[in-house]
């Protein structure tokens, strides 16, 4: 098991390097292949009617006057050892890990990202618990009572959950439970300051996300359980005299969890990289909002930092899923 984890960890590190190289090439190489010059790229960071001296200074600070592979090496070196930026009369040092420096708001990218990670992580963790529990429970009940009233009701609610967009359900929940019936707060409070208020301000966002995702998990669980409960080993377990709860949970549900683990790892990883719409609807200052700011301001270091952080979360989520596979099915370790 340890050997398997080490192999998967090494593969994850290589994958992160490949993702960083591809992402860097998209932002710095493709514009040049499309015909943009270094001066044109640098001019995007300056106001109207810039002087040649201003363009040259920004081009030098961003490293646009160097080959792309040199720029990428300096970027990787900055992540490992930090970087120093010459701003003319002053110099700014960006401590490792340095994911770049925003020349529009004159702040390093990594400290801003780390200050927003707790908000996005709180949103993702709470919603993930709700959608996983509710989705799996509803899926199991629907599979055990196929074509019944409960099955049709639950699958109808699941279809509505998938169909309704976040900006509708989120705004509707806020209108009802924060304006007309002021039960929940609207201003985010950190977990370390007041855990009860933290949960109160995030509960509507959790439920709105859970309604969207739990519908997918309910349908996955239902289809997996319907297939598993007709297998020969389920009939054998019942023939041995096992109680129905043990047959369903220990044998049926465990075998149906494989696709659920896969989807859960990907969904959680993507959500940790920034829930753009949810954070915008509920005014949460997380990674998703930071990404929107970077796109709106055309701030390349911000966009690159968010992209690499999101890729890191997805790769780590895949690594955790691989480890859970190996723990659940020993055949995966041998393969």
Secondary structure, DSSP 8 states (H G I E B T S, - for coil): -HHHHHHHHHHHHHHHHHHHHHHHHHHHTHHHHTT--HHHHHHTTS-SS--HHHHHHHHHHHTTTS-HHHHHHHHHHHHHH-EEEE-SS-EEEE-SS---EETTTTEEHHHHHHHHHHHHHHHHHHHHHHHHHHHHHHHHHHHHTTTSHHHHHHHHHHHHHHHS-HHHHHHHHHIIIIIIS--S-SS---TTT-HHHHHHHHHHHHHHHHHHHHHHHHHHHHHHHHHHTTSHHHHHHHHTT--HHHIIIIIIIHHHHHHHHHHHHHHHHHHHT--HHHHHHTT--SHHHHHHHHHHTT-HHHHHHHHHHHHHHHHHHHHHHHHHHHHH-HHHHH-
